[in-house]
Amino acid sequence: MRFLSSLCLVSLFISFPSLVSAQTLEFPEVLPGTTNLKLTMPLDEHMVAGIDRYALKALAMSPELRPQKWNYDFGSHAAYIESIKENRKRFKTIIGVVDPRVAGPGFELLTTTENQSVIAECPQFKVHVVEWQVLEGMTAAGLLLQPTGQIKARVVALPDADWTPEMFIGLKPGVPESAQIPLKLAASGVQVLIPTLISRESGFSGHPKVFFTNQPHREYIYRMAFEMGRHIIGYEVQKVMAAVDQFERLNKKDQRILPIGVVGVGEGGLLALFSGASDHRINSTWVAGYFQRREDVWQEPIYRNVWSQLTEFGDAEIASMIALRTCVIEACSVPTVDGPPRAKSGRRASAAPGVIKVAAPESVRAEYQRVAPVFDQLGLKENLSLVLNGDGTNPAGSDKARQQFLSGLRVRMDKKRLPTVELQLVANGVVVDPSSRQEQQFDEMNEFTQELLNKSSRYRDEEWQPGKYKSVELWEKVSDGLRTKVYNELIGRLPEPEKSVPLNVRSRKVIDHEQYQGYEVMLDVMPDIVAGGILLIPSDMKPGEKRPVIVCQHGLEGTPMDTIDPKSKGFRAYKAFSEQLVKLGLIVYAPQNPYRGRDRFRTLQRKSNPMKRSLYSYIIPQHECTLDWLDSLSFVDGNRIGFYGLSYGGKTAVRVPPFVKKYVFSICSGDFNEWVRKNADSAHRYSYVFHGEYEIFEWNMGHVANYAELSYLMAPRPFMVERGHNDGVAPDEWVAAEYAKVRRFYVQMGIGERTEIEYFDGPHTINGKDTFAFILRNLNWSPPKNK
């Protein structure tokens, strides 16, 4: 690969010319051609800390790189709209606004035989309980404030996720009077629609036949939706756009082209900004308490994590897509979040960490200054307003922000006679249970996403067309293109460094065993990124001899020594399979992968996703450089290097060897299954929807590549699965069904003998029977008879 050759510079061909006895190699304290490895902390901590620095630097640099993705044309307003068309399209894709909306019958007033839809009123307007159609099977629900006089404009008002629509207009306590924005808008003659947002509570986050969690509702939906290329943000933007659809219908019906606006506070501010950018029909956008620099988004709740967002879209760039229309940014206080809800008795604590703070005024100003030149160059400076409400800590809803917003709707605000609203409850109004309404909205999003999951395998089959490849030659004509697509879209690719990085290999002897010697090694991959592990060399190697290598990969929270030491805590799972294999005469390399340290490594995913990267964006180059180094060793046969991983190492087996062609085969142990379902199924105990591995979700995997498709990318190289019947990773049925696709794929190309699955009656562990035979056969290695 061109990336590989420029990334890793191997300058030494390492041999042992002066350290050879007559019969076997001698083993010094430091490998020849390397320098002494000196670490002040364990290798895994050093590795994770380095990747962390790299990821944070990338986030910090992102504002400087985003202009490369934009080609603003300020020649005319029409030219500007055309110049950002593709940016807007990509933006809607990454937030999951991709499904067709349902036209619906309009806003449905919820009236019963006993109660009317009006629940409150005042001289200026009435408050109706309403629903409207959004997507197939998904509705929106909330309140409609209908002016009693002539309507001057139409607005969607989005509360914070901690507020119900009733709280937003003061019918229930909890929202400061000044932040009850819909009241003053409606009193000015504006028709106001207030949707219910999915809340940060956790009451419905789980399943009665599995268990419930402390995940906020927004996180629970985010997890399954992210795997399917959808997002809680996108679903709620769709609800806003569906409301705009109905506003347009009303305009047509009334034969009046009334302006349309959107305003939001806190989480609603996020949705207002994203909706204004996504939908050009929105004339005026008011973002209260959200807009700021976004390079620390990884510290916010995970349901704000958007794949690849900061490569192209900071808040300034998002606002630039509103530029021909009015955009009001109000710096103000919003509900803060110290972390996920506390896990109550009987609930599993599996929520991701994340906080929401009131935006610092300097952060708001800095981001505002990045977008202001766009409005200036369009000659529309007046369309952009920054309102610092007090010192930026007063509640939302300042008169100045409201005036600017209404001006964008062509509605005049009388500063001398500000509207006074005194809502009165209506005795026979329909009774609204906010909890039941929340549950309905939550369930509809869940069910919509589950239907996407159920259809996703058909989508992938249409995309990959596995049945058409009847020969290796046909497959190899397209496989590199598919490999590149999956790497770019699912895993994410690190940028090529400006200069080649010398490997700078360091080593130290850590094992002196009668049958093998062990060296801990570390090498440089990119600035701040290192690779490392333990190299095991059979003690009986002869001078000039070359032997094959098997790479033995640990799982979650593991270390290389877990795969080597029979006395380690990991022996129950790993069975010291590295040691077993080196005793068969193979050279063994046990890498340290960076999935260790709980939140220390899990937040690497959070810091990487906004830059269109994942953990495997780092792990693949680590393995590429490691194999380059192994290939440079005089006693290694670089044409015979295989991979064998358990658990998270099995996850690695379908995400690294398919993209690193120096691996001549791959064995996935204790992990292979219907991975998309495992990540998105909301009714099965095996699903990560319920568990604490919040880093596990991969953007749009359901429509890119499941484990079968990832395994196709190994072909024509051999691929094997090792599966214990009692492995709690997944049921046998999931594993068998997904592997059957792989088996069929290989057989139809005439290479069925290159793939196999070994079932054994055991738990989540290395079995080491058929897999060892597979290794020896595919490395063309026969252990000496005394082995």
C-alpha positions in Angstrom: 0.0 0.0 0.0 1.3 3.5 -0.7 0.2 4.6 2.8 2.2 1.8 4.3 5.4 2.5 2.4 5.3 6.2 3.3 4.3 5.6 6.9 6.9 3.1 8.1 10.6 3.5 7.3 12.5 0.3 7.9 16.2 1.2 7.6 17.9 -1.9 9.1 17.9 -5.5 8.1 18.3 -7.1 11.5 20.5 -10.1 11.8 22.7 -11.8 14.4 26.1 -12.2 12.5 28.3 -11.7 15.5 26.1 -13.4 18.0 25.8 -16.8 16.5 27.2 -20.0 18.1 27.9 -23.1 16.1 24.4 -24.6 16.8 21.9 -21.9 17.8 21.3 -18.2 18.0 22.4 -16.3 21.1 20.0 -13.9 22.6 21.4 -10.7 24.1 19.5 -8.3 26.4 18.6 -6.0 23.4 17.7 -7.2 20.0 20.5 -6.4 17.4 19.6 -3.4 15.3 17.4 -1.9 18.1 18.1 0.4 21.0 17.4 -0.3 24.7 13.7 0.1 25.6 13.2 2.3 28.6 9.7 3.1 29.7 8.6 4.9 32.8 5.1 3.4 32.6 3.6 0.2 31.2 3.6 -0.1 27.4 -0.2 -0.1 27.2 -0.4 3.2 29.2 2.3 4.8 27.1 0.5 3.7 23.9 -2.9 4.9 24.9 -1.5 8.3 26.2 0.2 8.8 22.8 -2.9 8.1 20.8 -4.8 10.4 23.1 -2.3 13.2 22.4 -2.6 12.6 18.6 -6.4 12.6 18.7 -6.5 15.8 20.8 -4.1 17.6 18.4 -6.2 16.5 15.5 -9.3 18.0 17.1 -7.4 21.2 17.9 -6.2 21.6 14.3 -9.6 20.8 12.8 -10.8 24.4 12.4 -7.7 25.1 10.2 -8.4 22.1 8.0 -12.1 22.5 7.5 -11.8 25.2 4.8 -10.4 22.5 2.5 -13.9 21.0 2.4 -15.6 24.2 1.4 -15.6 26.2 -1.9 -17.8 29.2 -1.1 -18.8 31.2 -4.2 -19.8 34.7 -3.2 -20.5 35.8 -6.7 -24.2 35.9 -6.2 -26.7 34.4 -3.7 -27.7 31.8 -6.2 -24.0 30.8 -6.7 -23.5 30.6 -3.0 -26.4 28.2 -2.6 -25.1 26.0 -5.4 -21.5 26.1 -3.9 -22.6 24.6 -0.5 -25.1 22.1 -2.0 -22.8 19.1 -1.5 -21.7 20.2 1.9 -25.4 20.4 3.0 -26.0 16.9 1.5 -23.0 15.5 3.4 -24.2 17.2 6.6 -27.6 15.7 6.4 -26.1 12.3 5.7 -23.8 12.3 8.8 -26.7 13.3 11.1 -28.9 10.6 9.6 -31.4 12.7 7.8 -31.7 10.3 4.9 -35.1 8.7 5.1 -38.2 9.9 3.2 -40.7 11.7 5.2 -44.4 10.8 5.3 -46.7 13.5 4.0 -49.4 12.9 6.6 -52.8 14.7 7.0 -51.4 17.8 8.7 -51.3 18.6 12.4 -53.7 16.3 14.1 -55.6 17.9 17.0 -56.0 15.3 19.8 -59.6 15.5 20.6 -61.7 12.8 22.2 -65.5 12.3 22.7 -65.1 13.8 26.2 -62.2 16.3 25.8 -61.2 19.0 23.3 -57.6 19.5 22.0 -57.3 22.9 23.7 -55.7 22.6 27.1 -55.0 26.3 27.9 -55.8 29.7 26.4 -55.4 33.4 26.7 -56.7 36.3 24.7 -53.9 36.1 22.2 -53.8 32.3 21.5 -55.0 28.8 22.3 -52.8 25.8 23.2 -53.7 22.6 21.4 -52.4 19.1 21.9 -51.2 17.8 18.5 -49.4 15.0 16.6 -48.0 14.9 13.1 -46.5 12.3 10.8 -42.7 12.2 10.3 -41.3 8.9 9.0 -43.0 5.6 8.3 -44.2 4.5 11.8 -42.7 7.6 13.5 -44.7 10.6 14.6 -44.0 13.8 16.5 -46.1 15.0 19.4 -46.4 18.2 21.3 -48.3 21.5 21.6 -49.5 24.0 19.0 -50.0 27.6 20.0 -52.6 28.9 17.7 -53.1 32.7 17.6 -56.6 34.0 17.8 -55.9 36.8 15.4 -54.2 36.8 12.0 -51.1 34.6 11.9 -47.9 36.5 11.0 -45.4 33.7 10.9 -44.9 30.0 11.8 -42.2 28.7 14.1 -41.0 25.4 15.6 -39.8 26.0 19.2 -37.6 23.3 20.6 -37.2 23.0 24.3 -34.2 21.6 26.1 -34.3 17.8 26.4 -35.0 18.2 30.1 -38.1 20.3 29.5 -41.5 19.1 28.3 -43.6 21.3 26.0 -45.8 22.1 29.0 -42.8 23.3 31.0 -41.6 25.4 28.0 -44.8 27.5 28.3 -45.1 27.6 32.0 -48.0 25.1 32.5 -45.6 23.0 34.5 -42.7 24.4 36.7 -39.0 24.2 35.8 -38.3 26.8 33.1 -37.4 30.4 34.0 -40.1 32.8 32.9 -37.8 34.6 30.4 -37.0 31.3 28.7 -40.6 30.6 28.0 -40.0 31.8 24.5 -43.1 30.3 22.8 -45.4 32.4 24.9 -44.1 35.8 23.7 -43.8 34.6 20.1 -47.4 33.4 20.1 -48.5 36.7 21.7 -46.9 38.5 18.8 -49.1 36.6 16.3 -46.8 33.7 15.5 -48.1 30.2 15.2 -45.8 28.1 17.4 -45.3 24.3 17.4 -43.5 22.7 20.3 -42.3 19.1 19.7 -41.6 16.7 22.5 -37.9 15.8 22.5 -36.5 12.5 23.6 -35.4 13.2 27.2 -32.3 12.6 29.3 -34.3 10.5 31.7 -33.6 6.7 31.7 -37.0 5.2 32.6 -37.5 3.4 29.2 -33.9 2.6 28.4 -33.9 -1.2 28.4 -36.2 -4.1 27.8 -38.4 -6.0 30.4 -37.1 -9.4 29.3 -33.4 -8.3 29.3 -32.8 -5.5 31.8 -33.0 -1.8 32.2 -30.0 0.7 32.2 -29.1 4.1 33.4 -28.6 5.3 29.9 -30.4 8.5 29.0 -33.2 7.9 26.5 -31.1 9.9 24.0 -28.1 7.6 24.4 -30.1 4.4 24.2 -31.6 5.5 20.8 -28.2 6.9 19.7 -26.5 3.6 20.2 -28.7 1.5 17.9 -29.2 4.3 15.4 -25.5 5.1 15.0 -24.9 1.5 14.0 -27.5 1.9 11.2 -26.3 5.3 9.9 -29.0 7.2 11.7 -28.9 9.4 14.8 -31.1 10.7 17.5 -30.2 14.2 16.2 -31.3 13.3 12.7 -34.6 11.8 13.8 -35.5 15.0 15.6 -34.3 17.2 12.8 -36.7 15.1 10.6 -39.5 16.0 13.1 -38.7 19.7 12.5 -38.6 19.3 8.8 -41.9 17.4 8.9 -43.4 20.3 10.7 -42.0 22.7 8.0 -43.7 20.4 5.5 -47.0 21.0 7.2 -46.4 24.8 7.5 -45.9 24.9 3.7 -49.1 23.0 3.3 -50.9 25.6 5.5 -49.3 28.4 3.5 -50.6 26.9 0.3 -54.1 26.3 1.8 -54.3 29.9 3.2 -52.7 31.3 0.0 -50.3 33.2 2.2 -46.5 32.7 2.1 -45.8 33.2 5.8 -42.1 33.0 6.9 -41.0 30.0 8.9 -38.6 29.9 11.8 -37.0 27.6 14.3 -35.8 28.4 17.8 -34.3 26.2 20.4 -32.7 26.2 23.9 -29.9 23.9 25.0 -30.5 20.5 23.2 -33.2 22.3 21.3 -30.6 24.9 20.3 -28.5 22.1 18.8 -31.5 20.9 16.8 -32.4 24.5 15.8 -29.0 25.1 14.4 -28.9 21.7 12.6 -32.4 22.2 11.3 -31.8 25.7 10.0 -28.7 24.4 8.2 -30.4 21.4 6.8 -33.6 23.0 5.5 -33.4 26.1 3.3 -37.2 26.7 3.8 -36.5 28.0 7.3 -36.2 31.8 7.1 -35.0 32.6 10.7 -33.0 30.5 13.2 -32.5 31.3 16.9 -29.9 29.2 18.7 -30.0 29.7 22.4 -27.2 28.3 24.7 -25.6 25.9 22.3 -23.4 27.6 19.7 -19.6 27.6 20.6 -16.3 26.0 19.7 -16.9 22.3 19.4 -13.4 20.7 19.6 -14.3 19.4 23.1 -17.4 17.7 21.9 -15.9 14.4 23.1 -16.6 15.6 26.7 -20.3 16.1 26.0 -22.9 13.3 26.2 -22.3 10.6 23.6 -25.6 11.3 21.9 -23.9 14.4 20.5 -21.2 12.3 18.8 -21.4 12.7 15.1 -19.1 10.6 12.8 -16.7 12.9 10.8 -18.5 16.1 11.8 -15.4 18.2 12.7 -13.6 17.3 9.5 -16.1 19.7 7.8 -18.6 21.1 10.2 -17.9 23.1 13.3 -20.7 25.3 14.6 -19.5 28.1 12.4 -19.6 26.0 9.2 -23.1 24.8 10.1 -24.2 28.4 10.6 -22.7 29.3 7.2 -25.3 27.1 5.6 -27.9 29.5 7.0 -26.1 32.5 5.7 -28.7 33.8 3.2 -31.3 33.7 6.0 -31.4 35.1 9.6 -29.3 33.4 12.3 -29.5 34.6 15.9 -26.9 33.2 18.3 -27.7 33.8 22.0 -25.2 33.1 24.7 -27.1 32.2 27.8 -27.6 29.6 30.5 -29.1 26.2 29.8 -29.7 23.1 31.9 -26.4 21.5 32.7 -25.5 17.9 32.9 -23.0 16.4 35.3 -23.1 12.9 33.9 -25.7 10.2 33.1 -28.5 9.5 35.5 -27.6 7.6 38.6 -28.2 3.8 38.3 -31.2 3.1 40.4 -31.7 -0.2 42.1 -32.3 -3.0 39.5 -30.7 -1.0 36.7 -27.4 -1.7 35.0 -24.9 1.2 35.0 -23.9 1.2 31.4 -24.2 4.8 30.3 -21.3 6.7 28.8 -19.7 9.7 30.7 -20.5 13.1 29.4 -21.3 16.6 30.7 -23.0 19.7 29.4 -21.8 23.1 30.7 -22.9 26.6 30.0 -20.8 27.8 27.1 -18.1 30.3 28.0 -18.6 33.7 26.3 -15.1 33.6 24.8 -15.9 30.3 23.1 -19.1 31.6 21.7 -17.4 34.8 20.4 -14.5 32.8 18.9 -16.8 30.6 16.9 -19.0 33.6 15.9 -16.0 35.3 14.5 -15.2 32.3 12.3 -18.6 32.5 10.6 -19.1 36.3 10.5 -16.9 36.8 7.4 -19.2 34.5 5.3 -22.3 36.7 6.0 -20.2 39.8 5.4 -19.0 38.7 2.0 -22.5 37.9 1.0 -23.5 41.5 1.9 -25.8 40.1 4.6 -24.0 41.2 7.8 -27.3 42.1 9.3 -28.5 38.4 9.0 -26.1 37.3 11.7 -26.5 38.4 15.3 -24.6 37.5 18.5 -26.5 38.3 21.7 -24.7 37.9 25.0 -27.5 37.6 27.5 -25.9 39.5 30.4 -22.5 37.8 30.8 -23.7 34.8 29.0 -25.2 33.1 32.1 -28.7 34.7 32.1 -31.6 32.4 31.1 -32.5 32.3 27.4 -35.1 34.5 25.8 -33.6 38.0 25.8 -35.7 40.7 24.2 -32.8 41.5 21.8 -32.5 38.0 20.6 -36.3 37.7 20.1 -36.3 41.0 18.2 -33.6 39.9 15.8 -35.4 36.5 15.3 -38.8 38.1 14.6 -37.1 40.6 12.2 -35.9 37.6 10.2 -39.6 36.5 10.0 -40.7 40.0 9.0 -42.6 40.4 12.2 -42.3 43.7 14.0 -41.8 43.7 17.7 -43.1 46.6 19.7 -40.4 47.3 22.3 -42.7 49.7 24.2 -45.6 47.2 24.6 -44.1 43.8 25.3 -46.8 41.1 25.3 -48.1 39.9 28.6 -49.4 36.4 28.6 -51.6 34.9 31.3 -52.5 31.3 30.3 -55.6 29.8 31.8 -56.2 26.0 31.9 -59.3 24.8 30.1 -61.5 22.6 32.2 -62.4 20.1 29.5 -59.0 19.9 27.8 -57.6 16.5 26.9 -55.4 15.1 29.7 -51.7 14.8 28.6 -49.5 12.4 30.5 -45.9 13.5 29.6 -44.4 10.2 30.6 -46.8 8.2 28.3 -46.1 10.7 25.5 -42.3 10.3 26.0 -42.7 6.5 26.0 -44.6 6.6 22.8 -42.0 8.8 21.1 -39.2 6.7 22.4 -40.8 3.4 21.3 -41.5 4.7 17.8 -37.8 5.6 17.3 -36.7 2.3 18.7 -39.1 0.4 16.4 -38.1 2.4 13.4 -34.5 1.6 14.0 -35.2 -2.1 14.6 -36.9 -2.2 11.2 -33.8 -0.7 9.6 -31.8 -3.4 11.3 -34.1 -6.2 10.0 -33.8 -4.9 6.4 -30.0 -4.2 6.5 -28.8 -7.6 5.4 -30.8 -7.3 2.2 -29.2 -3.9 1.6 -25.7 -5.3 2.1 -26.4 -8.3 -0.2 -27.5 -5.9 -2.9 -24.4 -3.8 -2.4 -21.9 -6.6 -2.3 -23.6 -9.2 -4.6 -21.6 -12.1 -3.1 -23.2 -14.7 -5.4 -21.8 -13.1 -8.6 -18.1 -14.0 -7.9 -17.6 -17.5 -9.3 -13.8 -17.2 -9.4 -11.0 -15.6 -7.5 -10.1 -13.6 -10.6 -13.6 -12.0 -10.7 -13.4 -11.1 -7.0 -9.9 -9.6 -7.2 -11.1 -7.2 -9.9 -13.4 -5.5 -7.3 -12.1 -6.4 -3.9 -9.5 -3.6 -3.6 -12.2 -1.0 -4.3 -14.5 -2.5 -1.7 -11.6 -2.8 0.7 -10.9 0.9 0.2 -14.5 1.9 0.7 -14.9 0.0 3.9 -11.6 1.3 5.3 -12.7 4.9 4.5 -16.3 4.8 5.5 -16.4 2.3 8.4 -12.9 2.4 10.0 -11.6 5.8 9.0 -8.1 6.4 7.6 -5.4 8.4 9.2 -3.8 11.1 7.0 -0.5 10.3 5.4 2.3 12.0 7.3 4.3 14.7 5.6 7.5 12.8 6.3 8.3 9.1 6.7 8.7 8.1 10.3 11.6 5.8 11.1 10.6 2.8 13.1 13.2 3.6 15.8 12.7 0.1 17.3 13.5 -0.3 21.0 13.6 -3.6 22.8 14.5 -5.3 26.0 14.6 -9.0 27.0 11.7 -9.9 29.4 11.6 -13.7 29.2 14.4 -16.2 29.4 12.7 -19.6 29.0 14.4 -22.9 28.2 12.4 -23.3 25.0 12.0 -19.6 24.0 13.2 -16.1 24.5 10.9 -13.1 24.8 11.6 -9.4 23.9 9.3 -6.5 24.7 9.6 -4.2 21.7 8.2 -0.7 20.8 8.4 1.1 17.5 7.2 4.4 16.2 4.2 4.5 13.8 3.5 8.2 13.6 4.3 11.2 15.9 2.8 10.2 19.3 1.6 6.8 18.0 3.7 3.7 18.9 3.2 0.0 18.3 4.6 -2.6 20.6 4.3 -6.1 22.0 6.3 -9.2 22.9 8.3 -11.2 20.4 8.9 -14.8 21.3 11.8 -16.6 19.5 12.3 -20.4 19.8 15.6 -21.1 21.6 16.5 -23.8 19.1 16.7 -21.5 16.0 19.7 -22.2 13.8 21.9 -19.5 12.2 20.5 -18.5 8.8 17.2 -20.2 9.4 13.9 -18.4 8.6 10.7 -19.3 10.3 7.1 -18.2 10.0 5.4 -15.9 12.5 2.0 -16.2 14.1 0.6 -13.0 15.6 -1.4 -13.8 18.8 -3.8 -11.0 19.8 -5.2 -10.4 23.2 -8.7 -9.2 23.9 -10.3 -6.4 25.9 -8.2 -5.0 28.7 -5.5 -7.6 28.0 -1.8 -7.5 27.6 0.6 -9.6 25.5 1.7 -11.4 28.7 -1.9 -12.7 29.2 -1.4 -14.7 26.1 2.0 -16.1 27.2 2.1 -16.8 30.9 0.3 -19.9 32.1 0.2 -18.3 35.6 -1.5 -15.1 34.4 -5.1 -14.2 35.3 -5.8 -14.4 31.6 -4.9 -18.1 31.4 -8.6 -19.2 31.7 -9.4 -17.5 28.4 -6.1 -17.5 26.5 -4.7 -20.9 27.5 -1.2 -19.3 27.1 -1.7 -19.9 23.3 1.3 -17.7 22.5 3.5 -20.0 24.5 1.9 -23.1 23.1 2.7 -22.0 19.6 6.2 -20.9 20.2 6.8 -24.3 21.8 5.8 -25.8 18.4 8.7 -23.9 16.9 6.9 -20.9 15.5 8.1 -17.4 16.0 5.2 -15.6 17.9 4.5 -11.9 18.2 1.9 -10.8 20.8 1.0 -7.2 20.1 -0.3 -4.7 22.7 -3.5 -3.2 21.2 -4.8 0.0 22.7 -8.2 -1.2 24.0 -7.0 -1.1 27.6 -7.7 1.3 30.4 -11.5 1.5 30.4 -12.6 5.1 29.9 -9.0 6.0 29.0 -9.2 4.1 25.8 -13.0 4.4 25.3 -12.7 8.2 25.1 -10.1 7.7 22.3 -13.1 6.6 20.2 -15.0 9.7 21.3 -12.0 11.9 20.4 -11.5 10.2 17.1 -15.1 9.8 15.7 -15.6 13.6 15.0 -12.5 13.3 12.8 -13.8 10.3 10.9 -11.6 7.8 12.8 -12.0 4.9 15.1 -9.7 2.8 17.3 -8.9 0.7 14.3 -7.7 3.8 12.4 -4.7 3.6 14.7 -4.5 -0.2 15.1 -4.2 -1.0 11.4 -1.1 1.3 10.9 0.3 -0.2 14.1 0.1 -3.7 12.5 1.4 -2.5 9.2 4.5 -1.1 10.7 5.0 -4.1 13.0 4.8 -6.5 10.0 7.3 -4.3 8.1 9.7 -4.7 11.1 9.1 -8.4 11.4 9.8 -8.8 7.7 13.1 -7.1 8.2 14.4 -9.6 10.7 16.9 -12.0 9.2 15.3 -15.0 10.9 11.7 -14.2 9.9 10.0 -15.5 6.7 8.0 -12.4 5.8 5.8 -14.4 3.4 4.5 -16.6 6.2 2.8 -14.3 8.8 -0.6 -15.3 10.1 -3.0 -13.8 12.7 -5.0 -15.4 15.6 -7.0 -13.3 18.0 -9.5 -14.0 20.8 -12.4 -11.8 21.8 -11.5 -8.1 21.1 -8.5 -9.8 19.3 -11.1 -11.7 17.3 -12.7 -8.3 16.5 -9.3 -7.3 15.3 -9.1 -10.5 13.2 -11.8 -9.1 10.9 -10.7 -5.5 11.0 -6.9 -5.7 10.5 -5.9 -8.7 8.3 -8.5 -7.9 5.6 -6.6 -4.5 5.1 -3.1 -5.7 5.8 -2.2 -8.1 3.0 1.0 -9.3 4.6 -1.2 -11.4 6.8 -1.5 -14.7 4.9 -4.5 -15.8 7.0 -6.7 -14.8 9.9 -8.4 -16.7 12.7 -11.3 -15.0 14.6 -11.9 -16.7 17.9 -14.6 -15.9 20.5 -16.0 -12.9 18.6 -17.4 -13.8 15.2 -21.2 -13.3 15.0 -24.0 -11.3 13.5 -22.2 -8.1 14.7 -24.6 -5.5 13.4 -27.5 -7.2 15.3 -25.2 -7.5 18.4 -24.8 -3.7 18.3 -28.3 -2.6 17.4 -30.8 -5.2 18.7 -32.8 -3.7 21.5 -34.5 -6.9 22.6 -31.7 -9.4 23.1 -29.4 -9.8 26.1 -26.3 -10.2 23.8 -26.7 -6.7 22.4 -24.2 -4.0 23.3 -27.2 -1.6 23.4 -27.5 -2.7 27.1 -23.8 -2.9 28.1 -21.0 -0.6 29.1 -18.8 -0.8 26.0 -20.0 2.6 24.6 -17.0 2.7 22.2 -18.1 -0.4 20.3 -20.6 1.2 17.9 -19.4 1.8 14.4 -21.1 4.4 12.1 -23.5 2.9 9.6 -22.0 -0.6 9.8 -25.4 -2.0 9.1 -25.3 -0.6 5.6 -21.5 -0.9 4.9 -20.2 -4.3 6.1 -21.1 -6.9 8.7 -18.7 -9.7 9.7 -19.5 -11.7 6.6 -18.6 -8.8 4.3 -15.5 -8.0 6.3 -14.4 -11.7 6.0 -15.0 -11.6 2.3 -12.2 -9.1 2.2 -9.8 -11.8 3.4 -10.4 -13.8 0.3 -8.6 -15.5 -1.4 -6.5 -15.8 1.8 -7.6 -18.4 4.3 -10.0 -17.4 7.1 -11.2 -19.4 10.1 -13.6 -19.0 13.0 -13.2 -20.7 16.4 -16.4 -20.9 18.4 -17.3 -22.3 21.9 -21.0 -23.3 22.2 -21.2 -21.7 25.6 -19.5 -18.4 24.6 -21.6 -15.6 25.9 -20.6 -13.3 23.1 -23.5 -14.4 20.9 -25.8 -17.4 20.4 -24.6 -20.2 18.0 -27.4 -19.4 15.7 -26.0 -15.9 15.0 -22.5 -17.2 14.5 -23.6 -20.0 12.2 -25.8 -17.9 10.1 -23.2 -15.2 9.5 -20.4 -17.7 8.9 -22.6 -19.6 6.4 -22.3 -16.5 4.1 -18.5 -16.7 4.3 -18.5 -20.4 3.6 -20.7 -20.0 0.6 -18.6 -17.1 -0.7 -15.4 -19.1 -0.6 -17.0 -22.3 -2.0 -18.6 -20.4 -4.9 -15.1 -19.1 -5.9 -13.8 -22.7 -5.8 -11.6 -22.2 -2.7 -13.9 -23.7 0.0 -10.9 -25.5 1.5 -9.5 -22.2 2.6 -12.2 -21.5 5.2 -13.5 -23.4 8.2 -15.2 -23.1 11.5 -14.4 -25.1 14.6 -17.2 -25.6 17.2 -16.2 -26.9 20.6 -18.2 -27.5 23.8 -16.7 -24.7 25.9 -16.9 -21.0 26.9 -15.2 -17.8 25.7 -11.7 -19.2 25.3 -9.0 -20.4 23.0 -9.5 -24.1 22.2 -6.4 -24.5 20.1 -7.2 -27.8 18.3 -8.4 -27.3 14.8 -7.0 -23.7 14.9 -3.5 -25.0 15.6 -3.8 -27.4 12.7 -5.0 -24.6 10.5 -2.0 -22.5 11.5 0.6 -25.2 10.8 -1.0 -26.0 7.5 -1.3 -22.4 6.3 2.2 -21.5 7.5 3.6 -24.6 5.9 5.3 -25.5 9.2 5.9 -29.0 10.7 7.0 -28.9 14.3 10.2 -30.8 15.1 9.4 -34.3 16.3 10.4 -33.5 19.8 7.7 -30.8 19.9 
